Amino acid sequence: MTAPAGVRPARIALMNRVTTDGVVEYAPQDIQALLHESRILLIDVREPDEYAMERIPGALLYPLSTFDAAQLPAGELAIVFHCAAGGRSLTAARLRKATGHPAAHMAGGITAWKALGLPTVS
């Protein structure tokens, strides 16, 4: 198996799966490792009030309600989206993929992240 464009092959072992439309899905513990290694830009697509109540350290806010995939940077870091449970982040990833860029999201969202006891900021 080869890595999708924009995903470094050294990290492909962390990949949980690829959807039929080519979106990479990562597990929360994989996202934590990639954040620690400064390999990804994690974008939270929840709404500002959700982000203000609790967020993943290092995640940037870009709500799906105002989302424009064409405005995202194309750079060294892979962009990974997350939300509360995975639905909005999968939508954002599909919108990103439609612009011709690699797309990834964190399966299960911040709910799965917290279920594993991973840190959040309140």
The 8 nearest C-alpha neighbors of each residue, nearest first, counted from 0:
[[1, 2, 11, 3, 8, 12, 17, 14],
 [2, 0, 3, 8, 11, 4, 6, 7],
 [1, 3, 8, 6, 11, 4, 7, 0],
 [4, 2, 6, 5, 1, 101, 21, 23],
 [5, 3, 6, 101, 2, 100, 7, 102],
 [4, 6, 101, 77, 3, 7, 100, 2],
 [7, 5, 4, 3, 2, 8, 77, 11],
 [6, 8, 9, 10, 5, 2, 11, 4],
 [9, 7, 11, 10, 2, 6, 1, 12],
 [10, 8, 7, 11, 12, 6, 13, 2],
 [11, 9, 8, 12, 13, 7, 14, 6],
 [10, 12, 8, 14, 13, 9, 2, 7],
 [13, 11, 10, 14, 9, 8, 15, 29],
 [14, 12, 11, 10, 29, 15, 25, 26],
 [13, 15, 11, 25, 12, 16, 24, 23],
 [16, 14, 25, 24, 13, 26, 17, 23],
 [17, 15, 24, 14, 23, 18, 25, 22],
 [16, 18, 23, 22, 21, 24, 19, 15],
 [19, 17, 21, 22, 20, 23, 16, 24],
 [18, 20, 21, 17, 22, 16, 23, 24],
 [19, 21, 18, 22, 17, 93, 96, 23],
 [22, 20, 18, 19, 17, 23, 102, 96],
 [23, 21, 102, 18, 103, 17, 20, 24],
 [24, 22, 103, 17, 16, 102, 21, 104],
 [25, 23, 104, 16, 105, 103, 106, 15],
 [26, 24, 105, 15, 14, 106, 29, 104],
 [25, 27, 29, 28, 106, 105, 15, 30],
 [28, 26, 30, 112, 29, 31, 105, 25],
 [27, 29, 31, 30, 26, 32, 112, 117],
 [30, 28, 32, 26, 27, 31, 13, 25],
 [31, 29, 33, 27, 32, 28, 34, 26],
 [30, 32, 28, 34, 29, 33, 35, 27],
 [33, 31, 35, 29, 30, 34, 36, 28],
 [32, 34, 30, 36, 38, 35, 31, 39],
 [35, 33, 37, 31, 36, 32, 39, 30],
 [34, 36, 32, 33, 37, 31, 38, 30],
 [35, 37, 33, 34, 38, 32, 39, 31],
 [38, 36, 34, 35, 39, 33, 40, 76],
 [37, 39, 33, 36, 76, 34, 77, 40],
 [40, 38, 77, 76, 78, 37, 34, 41],
 [39, 41, 78, 76, 77, 79, 42, 38],
 [42, 40, 58, 79, 80, 39, 78, 59],
 [41, 43, 80, 59, 58, 60, 79, 81],
 [42, 44, 60, 81, 82, 45, 59, 80],
 [45, 43, 62, 63, 61, 82, 60, 81],
 [46, 44, 62, 82, 43, 49, 63, 50],
 [45, 47, 62, 49, 48, 50, 44, 63],
 [48, 46, 50, 49, 51, 45, 62, 60],
 [49, 47, 51, 50, 46, 52, 45, 53],
 [48, 50, 52, 46, 47, 51, 45, 53],
 [49, 51, 47, 54, 53, 48, 52, 46],
 [52, 50, 48, 49, 53, 47, 54, 121],
 [53, 51, 49, 50, 121, 48, 54, 120],
 [54, 52, 121, 50, 120, 51, 119, 49],
 [55, 53, 120, 50, 119, 56, 121, 52],
 [54, 56, 119, 58, 120, 57, 118, 53],
 [57, 55, 58, 119, 120, 54, 118, 59],
 [56, 58, 55, 59, 41, 34, 40, 54],
 [59, 57, 41, 42, 55, 56, 43, 60],
 [58, 60, 42, 43, 41, 57, 61, 40],
 [59, 61, 43, 42, 62, 44, 58, 50],
 [60, 62, 44, 43, 42, 66, 63, 59],
 [63, 61, 44, 45, 46, 64, 65, 66],
 [62, 64, 66, 44, 65, 61, 45, 91],
 [63, 65, 62, 66, 46, 44, 45, 61],
 [66, 64, 63, 62, 67, 61, 44, 46],
 [65, 67, 63, 64, 62, 68, 61, 91],
 [68, 66, 69, 70, 65, 71, 94, 63],
 [67, 69, 95, 70, 71, 94, 66, 98],
 [68, 70, 67, 71, 98, 95, 72, 94],
 [71, 69, 68, 67, 72, 66, 73, 95],
 [72, 70, 69, 68, 73, 67, 95, 78],
 [73, 71, 74, 70, 69, 78, 68, 76],
 [72, 74, 71, 75, 100, 76, 77, 78],
 [75, 73, 76, 72, 77, 5, 78, 71],
 [74, 76, 77, 73, 5, 38, 39, 78],
 [77, 75, 39, 74, 38, 40, 78, 37],
 [76, 78, 39, 40, 5, 6, 79, 75],
 [79, 77, 40, 39, 41, 76, 80, 103],
 [78, 80, 103, 104, 41, 40, 42, 77],
 [81, 79, 104, 42, 88, 41, 43, 105],
 [80, 82, 88, 43, 105, 108, 104, 42],
 [81, 83, 108, 45, 88, 44, 43, 85],
 [82, 84, 108, 109, 110, 85, 45, 81],
 [85, 83, 108, 107, 110, 82, 86, 109],
 [86, 84, 108, 107, 106, 88, 82, 87],
 [87, 85, 89, 88, 84, 90, 82, 83],
 [88, 86, 90, 89, 85, 82, 91, 44],
 [87, 89, 81, 91, 80, 85, 90, 82],
 [88, 90, 92, 86, 87, 91, 104, 85],
 [89, 91, 87, 93, 88, 92, 94, 86],
 [92, 90, 88, 94, 93, 89, 95, 87],
 [93, 91, 102, 95, 89, 94, 90, 103],
 [94, 92, 96, 90, 95, 91, 89, 97],
 [93, 95, 91, 97, 92, 96, 68, 90],
 [94, 96, 92, 68, 93, 97, 98, 102],
 [95, 97, 93, 100, 102, 99, 98, 94],
 [96, 98, 94, 95, 99, 93, 100, 68],
 [99, 97, 96, 95, 100, 69, 94, 68],
 [98, 100, 96, 97, 101, 95, 102, 94],
 [101, 99, 96, 98, 95, 102, 97, 4],
 [102, 100, 96, 5, 4, 3, 99, 103],
 [101, 103, 92, 22, 96, 95, 23, 100],
 [104, 102, 23, 79, 22, 92, 24, 80],
 [103, 105, 80, 79, 24, 81, 88, 89],
 [106, 104, 25, 81, 24, 108, 26, 27],
 [105, 107, 85, 108, 26, 24, 25, 104],
 [108, 106, 84, 85, 111, 110, 105, 109],
 [109, 107, 84, 83, 85, 82, 81, 110],
 [108, 110, 112, 83, 111, 113, 82, 84],
 [109, 111, 108, 113, 112, 84, 83, 107],
 [110, 112, 107, 114, 109, 113, 108, 115],
 [113, 111, 109, 27, 110, 115, 114, 117],
 [114, 112, 116, 115, 110, 117, 111, 109],
 [115, 113, 111, 116, 112, 110, 117, 109],
 [116, 114, 113, 112, 117, 111, 27, 28],
 [117, 115, 113, 114, 118, 112, 111, 119],
 [116, 118, 113, 115, 112, 119, 114, 28],
 [119, 117, 116, 55, 120, 113, 56, 112],
 [118, 120, 55, 54, 56, 53, 121, 117],
 [119, 121, 54, 53, 56, 55, 118, 52],
 [120, 53, 52, 119, 54, 51, 50, 55]]
